[in-house]
Amino acid sequence: MRSAVEDEQLDALFTALADRTRRDIVARLSVGEATVKELAEPYAMSMQAVSQHLGVLERSGLISRGRHRQTRPCRLEPAALEAAVSWIEESRRRWSERMDRLETHLARLQKRENQ
């Protein structure tokens, strides 16, 4: 069973990934670091709006910001995705087991009806 802290981390991850712009930023950072200015280029929004998106991603643990001279490059933190992947896999396994049990139960019922 997950702890409250783990649940809060999952909430933050899924909240961050619920937005299309933030998912796009995560995808772009998967190929390498980028500055806020570079990340903002394709969007018709203010730098402040992009910075707010980055703040959500940073609080969720999906990205971090470093320091390099005058810039603060953003980088993806793939380990943060492991919590989401783990939860998804656990849920998939649990539902698969439930579906298998349901299928077995329905097969037994059908066999009884046919006897």
Phi, psi and omega in degrees: 000140182280152177275170178298323179296316179297321177296320178295322178296317177297317178302314181296318179297309182291328175296315180298318183278354180287344183260132182300318180297317180293322176297321179295319178298316178300316179298318180294322180285346178292343177262353177151170181296156177206151176278166178300318180299316179296320180291329183282337187311311186282357186256142175270064178214164182288161175299325179297319179295318177296318178299324177295317176300316179296325177297318178297315180296322180291317178296330179283347181090000182287331177227162172225160179240129179259193175228128175218104185054243183270352185253163175236083182296143178264144177221149178285142175247085187299336179299331180295330179290339181301323178297317179292316180298317180298315180297316180297315180296318178298317179294318179298316180297314180299315180291325177296317177298318179296318179294321177298316179296320178296316179299317178297315179298314180295323177296319177297316179299316180295322178296319178297317180296326183278353181273000000 
